Amino acid sequence: MKAPYAAVEALKLEHGGISFISRLLGCDPKTISRGIAELESGEQPNTARQRKKGADGKL
């Protein structure tokens, strides 16, 4: 759930915030943009698991 946190931090920085935060956190700028859109929509974020427990493939 990195997108909402990254979006909040990028919005604090205003100009150039998305690219700075994406480099700092090592995530795609599109992820941050989706997080910003999610925050601006006012909807509650989906907190359901994206993957099934144990789906990472580690043995």
PEJO-V373989 format. One record per residue. RES is the residue in one letter. PHI is phi in whole degrees, -180 to 180 (none if undefined). OMEGA is omega in whole degrees, 0 to 359 (none if undefined). NEAR is the number of other C-alpha atoms within 8 Angstrom. Layout:
res=[RES;RES]
phi=[PHI;PHI]
omega=[OMEGA;OMEGA]
near=[NEAR;NEAR]
This chain:
res=[M;K;A;P;Y;A;A;V;E;A;L;K;L;E;H;G;G;I;S;F;I;S;R;L;L;G;C;D;P;K;T;I;S;R;G;I;A;E;L;E;S;G;E;Q;P;N;T;A;R;Q;R;K;K;G;A;D;G;K;L]
phi=[none;-80;-60;-63;-64;-63;-65;-62;-67;-66;-67;-64;-85;58;-65;80;-66;-65;-68;-64;-67;-64;-70;-64;-93;71;-123;-72;-59;-65;-63;-67;-62;-65;-64;-64;-62;-64;-67;-73;-71;82;-77;-71;-66;-78;-99;-68;-63;-80;-122;-73;-59;83;-85;-77;86;-74;-105]
omega=[182;187;181;179;180;180;179;180;179;179;177;185;181;188;179;184;182;182;179;181;179;176;182;183;179;178;182;177;178;178;179;178;177;178;178;178;179;180;182;180;179;179;176;179;178;182;178;180;177;181;175;178;180;183;182;175;179;179;none]
near=[4;5;11;12;9;13;14;9;10;14;10;7;8;7;4;8;12;12;8;9;12;13;8;6;7;7;8;7;9;6;9;16;10;9;13;13;8;11;10;6;6;6;6;4;5;4;4;4;5;4;5;6;5;6;7;5;5;5;2]
